[in-house]
Amino acid sequence: MATSVEDQVKSVNPSDSEITVGEEVTELSTVLNENINSVPQPNEPLACASTSDDNVENRSPVKEKSSVINDKSDSIYQIKWISRNGIKSPIITQNENGPCPLIAITNVLIMKGRITVPSLADFVTTENLMAYLGDCILESIPKNIPEGTQLNFEQNMHDAMAVLPKLQTGLDVNVKFTGISDFEYTPECIIFDLLRIPLYHGWLIDPQMLDVVSVVGTCSYNQLVEKIINSKCSLNPENVTEALIAENFLEKTASQLTYHGLCELTSKLKEDELCVLFRNNHFSSLMKHKNCLYQLVTDQGFVNENVVWETLNNIEGDGQFVDSDFIPVPPKSSDLVLPPDLSTEKQIDQDEELARRLQEEELKREENHVQEQQWQERPSPNPFSPQNPKQIQGIAPKISFAPNSFSSLPPMIFSFLENYFFCNKFLYFHHLA
């Protein structure tokens, strides 16, 4: 595998013999132009220049192409102009199906000042963006390289040329869970190497999760998936257990970002460092500012709004929008469906609490109803029944005799009842004796 261009350049000793590579650069430039020209050529012109009076920058010979779009079949991306550090700066926006690697890389290069977009441009095409990147790659070619690394450098350049068209649809990267910059080195990563753009991710394992750390080890994502498939079919219970642990980790971190990874990104990135973040199979431009992480908002739906960045401070994806000065942007009044003092989250919490209380009250009512039925079905307690296993059921009267209760009865019936209760009580207590 070809070594990194930066490593090759850093290893150059000024005292070593130097070799001019004018012919090689010319050949690589020809290859680059062939790759760029492989994009379908325009058929009909379509003017899209704005009426701005700003001067058009002439830093690169391909910049003028952005002011006019000539291809109806070519992808067209709207440019959003913002004020960044007091300077008019563009953002390349995209629709939901846009080529996110191409947009993310281009926006980082624009914010770094390595790409200058004409100030009259309102739109840009894929062909324009590819030309911008080609210029940056050619500008990164060192003037003098050691003869021993010339072949490696040429191989890296050719690999980058082959990767360049893939930026329109997506890149195949394979993360490792051991560090924010740990990826399996593939030809897709060479483009970031040549452009000197850091590529990071936050899909890391918390070191305190010892079982997951032990199972995953230094595996890349692809290796871990293969390990899970093979271990599940194993007859060894330990292998099956490891497969379940690894599978559970992937399921719980399906957003491809963990809180440990978020902390690592915050601590490892330098202040105002610009990079590309890979998350959820998506590439986005990322920046650290005053110890906070911000993702560049490139959704075309925000092209006419004062939204520039979105905070990245949790893994749930509910960041806050801010402007170019990192000041929070309040939501539009049309988006508010609740009173200003009651957010959607609070309303949901209150609804859940009300539902929980209603359910508890319903359960209590059901319990009381059941207890009431059970109480009614219980036999009446016998007031004369002693706590003695020798008692004989049915002998003791169920009610006590109260003469005042029968004072209104005729004398004959009253006398009969008095004798009846007296006899039954006598027999009952006599039996107990």
C-alpha positions as CSV (number, residue, x, y, z in Angstrom):
1,M,0.0,0.0,0.0
2,A,1.4,3.4,-0.9
3,T,2.6,5.6,2.0
4,S,1.1,8.9,2.9
5,V,2.2,11.9,0.9
6,E,2.7,14.0,4.0
7,D,5.0,11.3,5.5
8,Q,7.0,11.2,2.3
9,V,7.4,15.0,2.2
10,K,8.2,15.2,5.9
11,S,11.0,12.6,5.5
12,V,12.8,14.7,2.9
13,N,16.2,15.9,4.0
14,P,17.1,19.3,2.5
15,S,20.7,18.1,2.1
16,D,19.6,15.2,0.0
17,S,19.8,15.3,-3.7
18,E,16.7,16.8,-5.3
19,I,15.1,15.9,-8.6
20,T,12.8,18.0,-10.7
21,V,9.6,16.3,-11.7
22,G,8.2,18.7,-14.3
23,E,7.4,15.9,-16.8
24,E,5.7,13.8,-14.1
25,V,3.6,16.8,-13.0
26,T,2.6,17.4,-16.6
27,E,1.6,13.8,-17.0
28,L,-0.4,13.8,-13.7
29,S,-2.1,17.0,-14.7
30,T,-3.1,15.4,-18.0
31,V,-4.6,12.5,-16.1
32,L,-6.4,14.9,-13.8
33,N,-7.9,16.8,-16.7
34,E,-9.1,13.5,-18.2
35,N,-10.9,12.5,-15.0
36,I,-12.5,15.9,-14.7
37,N,-13.5,16.0,-18.3
38,S,-15.2,12.6,-17.9
39,V,-18.1,14.4,-16.4
40,P,-20.9,14.9,-19.1
41,Q,-20.3,18.1,-21.0
42,P,-23.0,20.8,-21.2
43,N,-25.7,20.9,-23.8
44,E,-27.7,24.1,-23.2
45,P,-26.5,27.3,-21.4
46,L,-28.4,28.4,-18.3
47,A,-27.5,31.7,-16.8
48,C,-27.5,31.9,-13.0
49,A,-25.3,34.8,-12.0
50,S,-26.5,37.2,-9.4
51,T,-26.6,41.0,-9.8
52,S,-24.0,41.6,-7.1
53,D,-21.5,44.4,-7.8
54,D,-18.6,42.6,-6.0
55,N,-15.5,41.9,-8.0
56,V,-14.9,38.4,-9.4
57,E,-11.8,36.7,-8.0
58,N,-9.4,35.4,-10.6
59,R,-7.2,33.2,-8.5
60,S,-7.9,30.0,-10.5
61,P,-8.5,29.6,-14.2
62,V,-11.5,27.4,-13.6
63,K,-13.3,29.7,-11.2
64,E,-15.2,31.5,-14.0
65,K,-17.1,28.3,-14.8
66,S,-19.1,28.7,-11.6
67,S,-21.0,31.8,-12.8
68,V,-22.7,30.0,-15.6
69,I,-24.2,26.5,-15.6
70,N,-24.4,24.8,-18.9
71,D,-25.6,21.3,-18.2
72,K,-29.1,20.5,-17.4
73,S,-28.2,16.9,-16.7
74,D,-25.3,17.8,-14.4
75,S,-26.0,18.2,-10.6
76,I,-26.5,21.8,-9.6
77,Y,-25.8,23.1,-6.1
78,Q,-27.0,26.4,-4.8
79,I,-24.5,28.7,-3.1
80,K,-25.4,30.3,0.2
81,W,-23.4,33.5,0.9
82,I,-22.7,34.4,4.6
83,S,-20.5,36.9,6.4
84,R,-17.6,35.0,8.1
85,N,-15.2,37.1,10.1
86,G,-16.4,40.2,8.3
87,I,-15.7,38.6,4.9
88,K,-18.3,37.4,2.4
89,S,-18.0,33.7,2.2
90,P,-19.9,31.0,0.3
91,I,-21.3,27.7,1.5
92,I,-22.1,25.0,-1.1
93,T,-25.5,23.6,-0.2
94,Q,-27.1,20.3,-1.2
95,N,-30.4,18.5,-1.3
96,E,-31.1,15.4,0.7
97,N,-29.6,13.1,-2.0
98,G,-26.5,15.2,-2.6
99,P,-22.9,13.8,-2.7
100,C,-22.0,14.5,0.9
101,P,-18.2,13.8,0.6
102,L,-17.8,16.2,-2.3
103,I,-19.7,19.0,-0.5
104,A,-18.0,18.5,2.9
105,I,-14.5,18.5,1.4
106,T,-15.2,21.5,-0.8
107,N,-16.7,23.6,2.0
108,V,-13.6,22.9,4.3
109,L,-11.3,24.0,1.5
110,I,-13.4,27.1,1.0
111,M,-13.3,28.0,4.7
112,K,-9.5,27.4,4.7
113,G,-9.2,29.9,1.8
114,R,-7.8,27.3,-0.6
115,I,-10.8,27.6,-3.0
116,T,-12.2,30.9,-4.2
117,V,-15.7,31.0,-5.6
118,P,-16.7,33.9,-7.9
119,S,-18.8,36.4,-5.9
120,L,-21.3,36.6,-8.7
121,A,-22.1,32.9,-8.6
122,D,-25.4,31.7,-7.2
123,F,-25.0,28.1,-8.3
124,V,-22.2,25.6,-9.0
125,T,-22.1,22.3,-10.8
126,T,-20.4,19.0,-10.1
127,E,-17.9,19.7,-12.9
128,N,-17.0,23.0,-11.2
129,L,-16.4,21.3,-7.8
130,M,-14.3,18.6,-9.4
131,A,-12.2,21.2,-11.1
132,Y,-11.7,23.1,-7.8
133,L,-10.5,19.9,-6.1
134,G,-8.2,19.1,-9.0
135,D,-6.6,22.5,-8.7
136,C,-6.0,21.9,-5.0
137,I,-4.4,18.5,-5.6
138,L,-2.1,19.9,-8.3
139,E,-1.2,22.8,-6.0
140,S,-0.2,20.2,-3.3
141,I,2.4,18.6,-5.5
142,P,5.9,19.3,-3.9
143,K,8.3,21.0,-6.3
144,N,11.1,18.7,-5.3
145,I,10.8,15.1,-4.0
146,P,13.5,12.5,-3.3
147,E,14.0,10.0,-6.1
148,G,13.3,7.1,-3.8
149,T,9.7,8.3,-3.0
150,Q,8.9,9.4,-6.5
151,L,7.1,6.2,-7.5
152,N,5.1,6.1,-4.3
153,F,4.0,9.7,-4.8
154,E,3.0,9.0,-8.4
155,Q,1.0,6.0,-7.2
156,N,-0.8,8.1,-4.6
157,M,-1.6,10.7,-7.3
158,H,-3.0,8.1,-9.7
159,D,-5.1,6.6,-6.8
160,A,-6.5,10.0,-5.9
161,M,-7.5,10.6,-9.5
162,A,-9.4,7.3,-9.5
163,V,-11.1,8.2,-6.3
164,L,-12.1,11.8,-7.4
165,P,-15.2,10.7,-9.4
166,K,-16.4,8.7,-6.4
167,L,-16.9,11.8,-4.4
168,Q,-20.1,12.4,-6.3
169,T,-21.8,9.4,-4.9
170,G,-20.0,8.5,-1.7
171,L,-16.8,7.0,-0.2
172,D,-16.2,3.6,1.2
173,V,-14.5,4.1,4.6
174,N,-14.0,1.5,7.3
175,V,-13.7,2.9,10.8
176,K,-11.8,1.4,13.7
177,F,-13.2,1.9,17.2
178,T,-9.9,2.8,18.9
179,G,-9.5,6.5,17.9
180,I,-11.1,9.4,16.2
181,S,-8.7,9.3,13.3
182,D,-8.5,5.5,13.1
183,F,-9.6,4.2,9.7
184,E,-8.5,1.2,7.6
185,Y,-6.3,2.8,5.0
186,T,-8.0,2.5,1.7
187,P,-7.6,4.4,-1.6
188,E,-10.6,6.5,-0.5
189,C,-8.5,8.0,2.3
190,I,-5.8,9.2,-0.1
191,I,-7.9,12.1,-1.2
192,F,-7.9,13.5,2.4
193,D,-4.2,12.9,2.6
194,L,-3.4,14.8,-0.5
195,L,-5.7,17.7,0.4
196,R,-4.4,17.8,3.9
197,I,-7.9,17.6,5.4
198,P,-8.3,15.6,8.7
199,L,-11.0,12.9,8.6
200,Y,-12.4,12.0,12.0
201,H,-15.2,9.9,13.5
202,G,-16.7,9.5,17.0
203,W,-17.6,5.8,17.0
204,L,-15.5,4.8,19.9
205,I,-15.8,2.3,22.8
206,D,-15.9,3.6,26.3
207,P,-12.8,2.2,28.0
208,Q,-14.9,1.3,31.1
209,M,-16.9,-1.2,29.0
210,L,-14.2,-3.8,29.5
211,D,-16.3,-6.7,28.0
212,V,-16.8,-4.7,24.7
213,V,-13.2,-3.6,24.6
214,S,-12.0,-7.2,25.0
215,V,-14.3,-8.5,22.3
216,V,-13.8,-5.7,19.7
217,G,-10.1,-5.1,20.2
218,T,-8.6,-3.5,17.2
219,C,-11.1,-4.8,14.7
220,S,-12.5,-2.5,12.1
221,Y,-16.2,-2.3,11.4
222,N,-16.0,-4.8,8.6
223,Q,-13.9,-7.2,10.6
224,L,-16.2,-7.0,13.6
225,V,-19.3,-7.8,11.4
226,E,-17.5,-10.8,10.0
227,K,-16.5,-11.9,13.5
228,I,-20.1,-11.7,14.7
229,I,-21.4,-13.8,11.8
230,N,-18.7,-16.5,12.3
231,S,-19.0,-16.6,16.1
232,K,-22.7,-16.9,16.1
233,C,-22.4,-20.2,14.1
234,S,-19.7,-21.5,16.5
235,L,-20.3,-24.4,18.8
236,N,-18.2,-22.8,21.5
237,P,-20.5,-20.9,24.0
238,E,-17.7,-18.3,24.6
239,N,-17.6,-17.4,20.9
240,V,-21.4,-17.0,20.8
241,T,-21.3,-14.8,23.9
242,E,-18.7,-12.6,22.3
243,A,-20.8,-12.3,19.2
244,L,-23.8,-11.2,21.2
245,I,-21.7,-8.6,23.1
246,A,-20.4,-7.2,19.8
247,E,-23.8,-7.2,18.2
248,N,-25.3,-5.4,21.2
249,F,-22.6,-2.7,21.0
250,L,-23.3,-2.1,17.3
251,E,-27.1,-1.9,17.9
252,K,-26.8,0.5,20.8
253,T,-24.4,2.8,18.8
254,A,-26.3,2.6,15.5
255,S,-25.9,6.4,15.2
256,Q,-22.1,5.8,14.8
257,L,-21.4,8.3,17.7
258,T,-20.8,7.6,21.4
259,Y,-20.4,10.0,24.3
260,H,-16.8,8.8,24.7
261,G,-16.2,9.6,21.0
262,L,-17.8,13.0,21.5
263,C,-15.5,13.8,24.4
264,E,-12.5,12.6,22.4
265,L,-13.4,14.8,19.5
266,T,-13.8,17.8,21.8
267,S,-10.4,17.2,23.5
268,K,-8.4,16.2,20.5
269,L,-9.4,18.9,18.0
270,K,-7.5,22.1,18.0
271,E,-9.3,25.5,18.4
272,D,-10.9,26.6,15.2
273,E,-9.7,23.4,13.5
274,L,-11.7,22.4,10.3
275,C,-12.1,18.8,9.4
276,V,-14.6,16.3,7.9
277,L,-16.6,14.2,10.2
278,F,-17.9,10.7,9.3
279,R,-21.1,9.7,11.0
280,N,-24.3,7.9,10.1
281,N,-22.7,7.0,6.7
282,H,-22.6,10.8,6.1
283,F,-19.7,13.2,5.7
284,S,-20.1,16.7,7.1
285,S,-17.8,19.7,7.7
286,L,-16.9,20.1,11.4
287,M,-15.3,22.8,13.4
288,K,-14.2,23.3,17.0
289,H,-14.8,26.8,18.4
290,K,-14.4,27.8,22.1
291,N,-14.3,24.1,23.1
292,C,-17.6,23.3,21.3
293,L,-18.2,21.3,18.2
294,Y,-20.2,22.7,15.3
295,Q,-21.4,21.0,12.1
296,L,-21.8,23.1,9.0
297,V,-25.5,23.3,7.9
298,T,-25.5,22.6,4.2
299,D,-29.1,21.6,3.7
300,Q,-30.5,23.6,0.8
301,G,-33.7,24.3,2.8
302,F,-31.7,26.8,5.0
303,V,-30.3,28.7,2.1
304,N,-32.4,31.8,2.8
305,E,-32.0,31.6,6.6
306,N,-29.4,32.9,9.0
307,V,-28.5,29.4,10.1
308,V,-24.8,28.4,9.5
309,W,-23.8,25.9,12.2
310,E,-25.4,23.3,14.4
311,T,-24.0,22.3,17.7
312,L,-22.8,18.8,18.2
313,N,-23.0,18.3,22.0
314,N,-25.0,15.0,22.3
315,I,-25.5,11.8,20.4
316,E,-29.3,12.2,20.0
317,G,-28.9,14.7,17.1
318,D,-30.9,17.5,18.6
319,G,-28.3,20.3,18.4
320,Q,-29.0,24.0,18.4
321,F,-28.7,26.2,15.3
322,V,-26.3,29.2,15.4
323,D,-25.3,31.9,12.9
324,S,-21.8,32.6,11.5
325,D,-20.9,34.3,14.8
326,F,-22.0,31.2,16.8
327,I,-25.0,33.1,18.2
328,P,-28.1,30.9,18.7
329,V,-30.7,31.5,16.0
330,P,-34.3,31.5,17.4
331,P,-36.8,29.3,15.6
332,K,-39.2,31.0,13.1
333,S,-42.6,32.0,14.5
334,S,-44.3,29.8,11.9
335,D,-42.6,26.8,13.3
336,L,-43.9,27.3,16.8
337,V,-47.0,25.3,17.6
338,L,-46.8,25.7,21.3
339,P,-46.8,28.7,23.6
340,P,-43.3,30.3,23.9
341,D,-42.9,29.1,27.5
342,L,-43.8,25.5,26.7
343,S,-41.4,23.6,24.5
344,T,-42.3,20.4,22.7
345,E,-40.2,18.3,25.0
346,K,-41.9,19.8,28.1
347,Q,-45.3,19.2,26.5
348,I,-44.5,15.6,25.8
349,D,-43.3,15.1,29.4
350,Q,-46.5,16.6,30.8
351,D,-48.6,14.4,28.6
352,E,-46.7,11.3,29.7
353,E,-47.1,12.3,33.4
354,L,-50.8,12.9,33.0
355,A,-51.2,9.5,31.2
356,R,-49.3,7.8,34.0
357,R,-51.4,9.4,36.7
358,L,-54.6,8.4,35.0
359,Q,-53.4,4.9,34.6
360,E,-52.5,4.7,38.3
361,E,-55.9,6.0,39.3
362,E,-57.7,3.5,37.0
363,L,-55.6,0.6,38.6
364,K,-56.5,1.8,42.1
365,R,-60.2,1.9,41.2
366,E,-60.0,-1.6,39.8
367,E,-58.2,-2.8,42.9
368,N,-60.8,-1.2,45.2
369,H,-63.6,-2.7,43.2
370,V,-62.1,-6.2,43.5
371,Q,-61.5,-5.9,47.2
372,E,-65.1,-4.7,47.7
373,Q,-66.4,-7.7,45.9
374,Q,-64.2,-10.1,47.9
375,W,-65.4,-8.4,51.1
376,Q,-69.0,-8.8,50.2
377,E,-68.6,-12.5,49.3
378,R,-66.9,-13.3,52.7
379,P,-69.1,-15.1,55.3
380,S,-70.3,-13.0,58.2
381,P,-68.0,-13.4,61.2
382,N,-69.4,-15.2,64.3
383,P,-69.1,-13.0,67.3
384,F,-69.3,-16.0,69.6
385,S,-66.8,-18.1,67.8
386,P,-63.6,-18.5,70.0
387,Q,-60.2,-19.0,68.6
388,N,-60.3,-22.7,69.6
389,P,-60.0,-25.7,67.4
390,K,-62.6,-27.6,69.6
391,Q,-65.4,-25.2,68.6
392,I,-68.5,-26.7,67.0
393,Q,-69.8,-24.6,64.1
394,G,-73.5,-23.9,63.9
395,I,-74.3,-24.1,67.6
396,A,-73.7,-20.5,68.6
397,P,-76.4,-18.0,67.6
398,K,-75.5,-15.7,64.8
399,I,-77.0,-12.7,66.7
400,S,-77.0,-11.7,70.3
401,F,-80.3,-11.2,72.2
402,A,-81.1,-7.6,73.0
403,P,-84.4,-7.4,74.9
404,N,-84.8,-3.7,74.0
405,S,-84.8,-4.6,70.4
406,F,-88.0,-6.7,70.8
407,S,-90.0,-4.5,73.2
408,S,-92.7,-3.9,70.6
409,L,-93.4,-7.6,70.1
410,P,-96.4,-9.4,71.7
411,P,-95.7,-10.8,75.2
412,M,-96.1,-14.4,74.0
413,I,-93.6,-14.1,71.2
414,F,-91.2,-12.1,73.3
415,S,-91.2,-14.8,76.0
416,F,-90.6,-17.5,73.4
417,L,-87.6,-15.7,71.9
418,E,-86.1,-15.0,75.3
419,N,-86.3,-18.6,76.3
420,Y,-84.9,-19.7,72.9
421,F,-81.8,-17.5,73.1
422,F,-81.2,-18.4,76.7
423,C,-81.3,-22.1,76.0
424,N,-79.0,-21.8,72.9
425,K,-76.4,-19.8,74.9
426,F,-76.5,-22.3,77.7
427,L,-75.9,-25.2,75.4
428,Y,-73.1,-23.4,73.6
429,F,-71.1,-22.5,76.7
430,H,-71.9,-25.8,78.3
431,H,-70.3,-27.6,75.3
432,L,-67.2,-25.4,75.6
433,A,-66.8,-26.3,79.2
